């Protein structure tokens, strides 16, 4: 099986990327030596598709399973749902020997991972991602957390999974819009670390929801290597993964949940970051256009809706974790595949870049 190892010393773990992997979950989890009760955390949509079979699979190898289902959508990434899930797990008689399985996209993975980090001061958890974003990005790296009204992911913890089971077959059940939005993160990986991947993406059929497992694994490897270099964002390397996310998160936080999917907001943030990279780092116009064309190929937005206020976006940015002592640490590209952290971008530049998205 294609296995990628995330080398973090005592917190190391494997990511297994293969079609059909979800049907082998129980056996793979058993190999970890986990013996306690299992809390399966998922959302309503994913549970209806995969939950029943996964519970049977886990029970077939001897695990006792309690199921905890949250509403689908970003609104579930909240402290109120953390409390609810912890109470449900307590009522289901889970203890410090228990472990959590997160079955779903980025919302479920972030939420369940945070619950695992705080329940009994931390229990093991396993990620089973079911969307492009969670397969290639959020399931790997140990970032867990929830949102506040003031911004995304402002409360959380680093809590590495014990195992990630990445099954690209789960993508076939995604709605077209949900499938395509995840490619914003794939394109991001290409532009910050692997420019050669752009050609593979340009040749990909956006309508075919069976991408090569090798493409998914290639993205996971990029994320894994960055995490190994800078697990807790202390050296600045991991910050490179935020390319497109500074303004993108500001846009996402400025609209009602669901108005823009995460990848759609990040697509807009990528366009703004490309323009700032041209201005401050000399990124060529053909390179900018190549990435914009690729975003449009996957029907990702490159123009900001008129209803989104630039001032609101900037206000949300002030609360973003990427600010340090009021100074924004912005990710720019010198060329495709070569990203760096810059402190040259000023508030006025963020304003102008956001405004430029209306063109």
C-alpha positions as CSV (number, residue, x, y, z in Angstrom):
1,X,0.0,0.0,0.0
2,X,1.3,3.5,-0.8
3,X,2.3,4.7,2.7
4,X,3.8,8.1,3.5
5,X,5.6,8.5,6.9
6,X,5.3,11.8,8.8
7,X,8.5,11.8,10.9
8,X,7.9,13.7,14.1
9,X,9.8,11.6,16.6
10,X,7.5,10.1,19.2
11,X,4.5,11.8,17.4
12,X,5.3,10.1,14.0
13,X,2.6,8.4,12.1
14,X,1.7,7.0,8.7
15,X,-0.6,8.2,6.0
16,X,-1.9,5.4,3.8
17,X,-3.3,6.6,0.5
18,X,-5.2,4.0,-1.6
19,X,-8.6,3.5,-3.2
20,X,-10.7,1.2,-0.9
21,X,-8.7,2.1,2.2
22,X,-11.9,2.9,4.2
23,X,-13.0,-0.7,4.1
24,X,-9.8,-1.7,5.8
25,X,-9.9,0.9,8.6
26,X,-10.5,-1.5,11.5
27,X,-7.6,-3.7,10.6
28,X,-5.2,-0.8,10.1
29,X,-6.3,0.9,13.4
30,X,-5.9,-2.4,15.2
31,X,-2.2,-2.5,14.1
32,X,-1.6,0.7,16.1
33,X,-2.4,-1.3,19.3
34,X,-5.4,0.9,20.3
35,X,-7.6,-1.2,22.5
36,X,-10.1,1.2,24.1
37,X,-13.5,2.2,23.0
38,X,-13.9,4.1,19.8
39,X,-15.8,7.4,19.4
40,X,-16.7,7.9,15.7
41,X,-17.2,11.7,15.0
42,X,-18.7,12.5,11.7
43,X,-21.4,14.7,10.1
44,X,-24.9,13.9,8.9
45,X,-24.0,13.7,5.2
46,X,-20.9,11.6,5.5
47,X,-22.5,9.3,8.1
48,X,-25.3,8.5,5.7
49,X,-22.7,7.5,3.0
50,X,-20.0,5.7,5.0
51,X,-20.8,5.6,8.7
52,X,-22.8,2.4,8.9
53,X,-20.2,0.3,7.0
54,X,-17.3,1.9,9.0
55,X,-19.0,1.0,12.3
56,X,-19.5,-2.6,11.1
57,X,-15.9,-2.8,10.0
58,X,-14.6,-1.4,13.4
59,X,-16.9,-3.8,15.3
60,X,-15.8,-6.7,13.2
61,X,-12.3,-6.5,14.6
62,X,-13.6,-6.1,18.2
63,X,-14.0,-2.4,18.8
64,X,-17.0,-1.0,20.8
65,X,-18.1,2.1,18.9
66,X,-20.2,5.1,19.9
67,X,-21.4,7.4,17.1
68,X,-21.5,11.2,17.3
69,X,-23.0,13.1,14.4
70,X,-22.9,16.8,14.0
71,X,-24.6,19.0,11.3
72,X,-22.7,19.3,8.1
73,X,-21.0,22.6,7.5
74,X,-18.6,25.1,9.0
75,X,-21.0,26.2,11.7
76,X,-20.2,22.9,13.5
77,X,-16.6,24.1,14.1
78,X,-17.6,25.8,17.4
79,X,-16.8,25.6,21.1
80,X,-20.5,24.7,21.7
81,X,-20.1,21.5,19.6
82,X,-16.8,20.7,21.4
83,X,-18.7,20.8,24.7
84,X,-21.6,18.8,23.3
85,X,-19.3,16.1,21.9
86,X,-17.2,15.8,25.1
87,X,-20.5,15.4,27.1
88,X,-21.8,12.8,24.7
89,X,-18.5,10.9,25.0
90,X,-18.6,11.0,28.8
91,X,-22.2,9.8,28.8
92,X,-21.2,7.0,26.5
93,X,-18.6,6.0,29.2
94,X,-15.5,6.9,27.2
95,X,-12.3,7.3,29.3
96,X,-8.6,8.0,28.8
97,X,-8.1,4.7,27.1
98,X,-10.6,5.6,24.3
99,X,-9.8,7.0,20.9
100,X,-11.5,9.1,18.3
101,X,-12.0,8.4,14.6
102,X,-12.7,11.5,12.5
103,X,-14.7,10.6,9.4
104,X,-15.4,13.6,7.1
105,X,-13.9,16.7,5.6
106,X,-11.9,19.5,7.1
107,X,-14.6,20.7,9.5
108,X,-15.0,17.2,11.1
109,X,-11.3,16.6,11.2
110,X,-10.5,19.9,12.9
111,X,-13.4,19.5,15.3
112,X,-12.9,15.9,16.2
113,X,-9.1,16.4,16.5
114,X,-9.7,19.2,18.9
115,X,-12.1,17.1,20.9
116,X,-9.5,14.4,21.1
117,X,-6.9,16.9,22.2
118,X,-8.9,18.0,25.2
119,X,-11.0,15.0,26.2
120,X,-9.3,13.6,29.4
121,X,-6.5,16.0,28.5
122,X,-5.8,14.2,25.2
123,X,-6.7,10.8,23.7
124,X,-5.5,9.3,20.4
125,X,-7.3,9.9,17.2
126,X,-7.4,8.7,13.6
127,X,-8.2,10.8,10.5
128,X,-10.3,9.3,7.7
129,X,-10.7,12.3,5.3
130,X,-13.4,12.4,2.7
131,X,-12.8,15.6,0.7
132,X,-10.0,16.9,-1.4
133,X,-9.1,19.6,1.2
134,X,-9.0,17.1,4.0
135,X,-7.2,14.4,2.0
136,X,-4.3,16.7,0.8
137,X,-4.1,19.2,3.6
138,X,-6.1,19.4,6.8
139,X,-5.9,15.7,7.9
140,X,-2.1,15.8,8.0
141,X,-0.1,18.1,10.4
142,X,-2.0,18.0,13.7
143,X,-3.7,21.4,13.5
144,X,-7.0,21.1,15.2
145,X,-9.4,23.8,16.3
146,X,-12.7,25.6,16.0
147,X,-13.9,29.1,15.0
148,X,-15.0,32.1,16.9
149,X,-17.4,34.8,15.6
150,X,-14.3,36.9,15.3
151,X,-12.4,34.6,13.0
152,X,-11.5,31.1,11.9
153,X,-9.4,28.6,13.9
154,X,-8.7,31.0,16.7
155,X,-9.1,28.3,19.4
156,X,-7.2,25.1,18.9
157,X,-4.2,22.8,19.6
158,X,-1.5,20.9,17.9
159,X,-2.5,17.3,18.3
160,X,-1.1,14.8,15.8
161,X,-3.2,11.9,14.6
162,X,-2.0,8.3,15.1
163,X,-2.9,7.4,11.6
164,X,-4.4,8.9,8.4
165,X,-6.4,6.7,6.1
166,X,-6.7,8.5,2.8
167,X,-9.2,6.9,0.4
168,X,-9.7,8.9,-2.8
169,X,-12.7,6.7,-3.5
170,X,-14.7,8.9,-1.1
171,X,-14.5,11.8,-3.5
172,X,-16.9,10.2,-5.9
173,X,-19.9,11.0,-3.7
174,X,-19.1,14.8,-3.4
175,X,-21.2,17.3,-5.2
176,X,-19.4,18.9,-8.2
177,X,-18.9,22.2,-6.4
178,X,-17.6,20.6,-3.2
179,X,-15.2,18.4,-5.3
180,X,-13.8,21.3,-7.3
181,X,-13.3,23.7,-4.3
182,X,-10.6,21.4,-2.9
183,X,-8.3,21.9,-5.8
184,X,-7.5,25.4,-4.5
185,X,-5.4,23.6,-1.9
186,X,-3.8,21.4,-4.5
187,X,-3.0,24.4,-6.7
188,X,-1.5,26.1,-3.6
189,X,0.8,23.2,-3.0
190,X,2.0,23.3,-6.6
191,X,2.8,27.0,-6.6
192,X,4.6,27.0,-3.3
193,X,6.7,23.8,-3.6
194,X,6.1,21.7,-6.8
195,X,5.7,23.8,-10.0
196,X,5.9,20.6,-12.1
197,X,2.6,19.5,-10.6
198,X,0.9,22.4,-12.5
199,X,1.2,20.5,-15.8
200,X,-0.5,17.4,-14.3
201,X,-3.3,19.6,-13.0
202,X,-3.7,21.3,-16.4
203,X,-4.1,17.8,-17.9
204,X,-6.7,16.7,-15.3
205,X,-10.4,16.5,-16.2
206,X,-12.3,18.5,-13.5
207,X,-15.4,16.4,-14.1
208,X,-13.7,13.1,-13.3
209,X,-14.0,12.6,-9.5
210,X,-11.5,9.7,-9.5
211,X,-8.1,11.5,-9.4
212,X,-5.0,9.4,-9.4
213,X,-4.0,8.2,-5.9
214,X,-0.5,9.3,-6.9
215,X,-1.6,12.9,-7.2
216,X,-3.2,12.8,-3.8
217,X,-0.1,11.2,-2.3
218,X,2.1,13.8,-4.0
219,X,0.2,16.5,-2.2
220,X,0.3,14.7,1.1
221,X,4.0,14.4,0.8
222,X,4.4,18.1,0.3
223,X,2.3,18.8,3.4
224,X,4.2,16.1,5.4
225,X,7.7,17.5,4.6
226,X,6.6,21.0,5.5
227,X,5.2,19.8,8.8
228,X,8.3,17.8,9.6
229,X,10.4,21.0,9.1
230,X,8.2,23.2,11.2
231,X,5.6,21.3,13.2
232,X,4.4,24.2,15.3
233,X,5.0,27.2,13.0
234,X,8.2,28.4,14.8
235,X,10.7,28.6,12.0
236,X,8.4,30.1,9.4
237,X,8.5,27.1,7.0
238,X,5.0,26.0,7.8
239,X,3.7,29.5,7.2
240,X,4.3,28.9,3.5
241,X,1.2,26.7,3.5
242,X,-0.8,29.9,4.2
243,X,-0.3,31.1,0.7
244,X,-3.6,32.6,-0.4
245,X,-5.1,32.1,3.1
246,X,-4.5,35.5,4.6
247,X,-7.0,37.4,2.4
248,X,-8.8,34.2,1.7
249,X,-9.7,33.7,5.4
250,X,-10.7,37.3,5.6
251,X,-13.1,36.9,2.8
252,X,-14.4,33.6,4.1
253,X,-15.1,35.2,7.5
254,X,-16.9,38.2,5.9
255,X,-19.8,36.2,4.4
256,X,-22.4,33.9,6.0
257,X,-21.4,30.3,6.4
258,X,-21.8,28.4,3.2
259,X,-21.9,31.5,0.9
260,X,-18.4,30.7,-0.1
261,X,-16.8,27.3,0.4
262,X,-13.3,27.3,2.0
263,X,-11.6,26.5,-1.3
264,X,-13.5,29.2,-3.1
265,X,-12.4,31.8,-0.6
266,X,-8.9,30.5,-0.8
267,X,-9.0,30.8,-4.6
268,X,-9.7,34.5,-4.3
269,X,-6.9,34.8,-1.7
270,X,-4.5,33.1,-4.2
271,X,-5.4,35.6,-6.9
272,X,-4.7,38.5,-4.5
273,X,-1.4,36.9,-3.4
274,X,-0.3,36.3,-7.0
275,X,-0.9,40.0,-7.7
276,X,1.1,41.0,-4.6
277,X,3.8,38.6,-5.6
278,X,4.1,40.3,-8.9
279,X,4.2,43.7,-7.2
280,X,6.7,42.8,-4.4
281,X,8.6,39.8,-5.6
282,X,8.8,40.1,-9.4
283,X,6.5,37.1,-10.2
284,X,6.0,37.2,-14.0
285,X,2.6,38.1,-15.5
286,X,2.6,34.8,-17.5
287,X,3.0,32.9,-14.2
288,X,0.2,34.8,-12.6
289,X,-2.1,34.1,-15.6
290,X,-1.2,30.4,-15.7
291,X,-2.4,30.0,-12.1
292,X,-5.5,32.1,-12.6
293,X,-6.3,30.0,-15.7
294,X,-6.0,26.8,-13.6
295,X,-8.3,28.1,-10.9
296,X,-10.8,28.9,-13.6
297,X,-10.4,25.5,-15.1
298,X,-11.8,24.1,-11.8
299,X,-14.5,26.7,-11.8
300,X,-13.1,28.4,-8.7
301,X,-13.9,32.1,-8.3
302,X,-11.3,34.8,-9.3
303,X,-13.6,37.8,-8.8
304,X,-14.9,39.1,-5.5
305,X,-18.6,39.3,-5.1
306,X,-19.8,42.9,-4.9
307,X,-21.6,42.2,-1.7
308,X,-18.4,41.5,0.2
309,X,-17.0,44.7,1.7
310,X,-13.3,45.3,1.5
311,X,-13.4,47.0,4.9
312,X,-15.0,44.0,6.5
313,X,-12.4,41.7,5.0
314,X,-9.6,43.9,6.4
315,X,-11.3,44.0,9.8
316,X,-11.4,40.2,9.9
317,X,-7.7,40.1,8.9
318,X,-6.8,42.1,12.0
319,X,-7.9,39.1,14.1
320,X,-6.1,36.5,11.9
321,X,-3.4,34.4,13.6
322,X,-0.9,35.4,10.8
323,X,-0.6,38.8,12.4
324,X,2.4,39.1,14.7
325,X,2.5,42.2,16.9
326,X,0.2,43.9,14.4
327,X,2.6,43.0,11.5
328,X,1.2,40.8,8.8
329,X,3.5,37.9,7.7
330,X,2.4,37.5,4.0
331,X,3.4,34.6,1.8
332,X,4.7,35.6,-1.7
333,X,6.1,33.8,-4.7
334,X,9.4,34.7,-6.4
335,X,8.5,32.2,-9.1
336,X,6.2,29.2,-9.3
337,X,7.3,26.6,-6.8
338,X,9.3,29.1,-4.7
339,X,7.5,30.8,-1.8
340,X,8.8,32.9,1.0
341,X,7.6,34.9,4.0
342,X,7.5,38.7,3.6
343,X,6.9,41.5,6.0
344,X,6.9,44.2,3.3
345,X,3.1,44.0,2.6
346,X,1.3,46.8,4.3
347,X,-2.3,47.3,5.2
348,X,-2.8,49.6,2.2
349,X,-1.4,46.8,0.0
350,X,-3.9,44.3,1.4
351,X,-6.7,46.8,0.7
352,X,-5.6,47.4,-2.9
353,X,-5.2,43.6,-3.5
354,X,-8.7,42.9,-2.1
355,X,-10.1,45.7,-4.2
356,X,-8.3,44.4,-7.3
357,X,-10.4,41.2,-7.0
358,X,-13.4,43.2,-8.2
359,X,-11.8,43.6,-11.7
